[in-house]
């Protein structure tokens, strides 16, 4: 399966992280919930601690929740969480498009 990558700025340097070869099935249910959260467009359901932990788990705990929050560009935070959820759900092309700032193949934006 194609890997997903993100870049975090840690200690003043950009560091690239790639998803592991195996993502546990336990993350699937969480990914579905996160997708629902984003589609609700309820600001209280976005960028939660649970979602940040989910991203860390999706990338194999290669960084901590604090490192994610401190290292992600704020303008990409929501997009990165949603892309990680899409990746776990098997929508790899959509996830890659989200992180690369491209049009999503399905033509929809998060929350539509």
C-alpha positions as CSV (number, residue, x, y, z in Angstrom):
1,X,0.0,0.0,0.0
2,X,1.2,3.5,-0.8
3,X,2.6,5.4,2.1
4,X,1.4,8.8,3.3
5,X,3.9,11.4,4.4
6,X,3.8,14.6,6.4
7,X,6.4,17.2,7.3
8,X,6.7,18.6,10.8
9,X,9.1,21.4,11.8
10,X,10.9,20.1,14.9
11,X,13.8,21.9,16.6
12,X,13.8,24.4,13.7
13,X,14.2,21.7,11.0
14,X,11.7,20.1,8.7
15,X,11.4,16.4,9.3
16,X,9.4,14.1,7.0
17,X,7.4,11.2,8.5
18,X,5.9,8.3,6.6
19,X,3.2,5.9,7.5
20,X,4.3,2.3,8.4
21,X,3.7,-0.7,6.2
22,X,0.9,-1.9,8.5
23,X,-1.9,0.2,10.1
24,X,-4.0,-1.6,12.7
25,X,-7.7,-2.3,12.1
26,X,-8.4,-0.5,15.4
27,X,-7.8,2.8,13.7
28,X,-10.5,2.2,11.1
29,X,-13.4,3.0,13.5
30,X,-11.6,6.1,14.8
31,X,-11.0,7.2,11.2
32,X,-14.7,6.9,10.4
33,X,-15.6,9.0,13.5
34,X,-13.0,11.7,12.5
35,X,-14.5,11.9,9.0
36,X,-18.0,12.4,10.6
37,X,-16.5,15.1,12.9
38,X,-15.1,17.0,9.9
39,X,-18.2,16.6,7.8
40,X,-20.3,18.0,10.7
41,X,-18.4,21.3,10.3
42,X,-18.9,21.7,14.1
43,X,-15.8,23.7,15.3
44,X,-15.9,21.9,18.7
45,X,-15.4,18.6,16.9
46,X,-12.2,19.7,15.1
47,X,-8.6,19.4,16.1
48,X,-9.3,17.5,19.3
49,X,-6.8,15.6,21.4
50,X,-8.3,12.3,20.2
51,X,-7.7,13.4,16.6
52,X,-4.2,14.4,17.2
53,X,-3.5,11.1,19.0
54,X,-5.0,9.3,16.0
55,X,-2.5,11.0,13.6
56,X,0.3,9.9,15.9
57,X,-1.0,6.4,15.8
58,X,-1.4,6.4,12.0
59,X,2.2,7.3,11.7
60,X,3.3,4.6,14.1
61,X,4.0,6.9,17.1
62,X,7.0,8.4,15.4
63,X,6.2,11.7,17.0
64,X,4.2,12.8,20.1
65,X,1.0,14.8,20.1
66,X,3.0,17.8,21.4
67,X,5.4,17.4,18.5
68,X,2.6,17.2,16.1
69,X,0.9,20.4,17.4
70,X,4.1,22.3,17.6
71,X,5.5,21.0,14.3
72,X,2.5,21.2,11.9
73,X,1.9,24.4,10.0
74,X,-1.4,25.7,11.5
75,X,-2.9,26.2,8.0
76,X,-2.4,22.4,7.3
77,X,-3.5,21.0,10.7
78,X,-7.2,20.2,9.9
79,X,-6.3,19.0,6.4
80,X,-3.6,16.7,7.8
81,X,-6.0,15.1,10.3
82,X,-8.7,14.6,7.7
83,X,-6.2,13.2,5.2
84,X,-4.9,10.7,7.8
85,X,-8.5,9.5,8.4
86,X,-9.1,9.2,4.6
87,X,-5.8,7.2,4.3
88,X,-6.8,4.7,7.0
89,X,-10.3,4.3,5.4
90,X,-8.5,3.3,2.2
91,X,-9.1,6.6,0.3
92,X,-5.4,6.9,-0.5
93,X,-5.7,9.1,-3.6
94,X,-7.9,11.5,-1.7
95,X,-5.5,11.6,1.3
96,X,-2.5,12.3,-1.0
97,X,-4.4,15.0,-2.9
98,X,-5.4,16.7,0.4
99,X,-1.8,16.8,1.6
100,X,-0.4,18.0,-1.7
101,X,-3.0,20.8,-2.0
102,X,-4.5,19.1,-5.1
103,X,-8.1,18.7,-6.1
104,X,-9.6,15.6,-4.5
105,X,-10.4,13.0,-7.1
106,X,-14.0,12.7,-5.9
107,X,-14.4,16.5,-6.4
108,X,-15.5,17.1,-2.9
109,X,-13.9,19.1,-0.2
110,X,-13.9,18.1,3.5
111,X,-17.2,19.0,5.0
112,X,-19.2,18.9,1.8
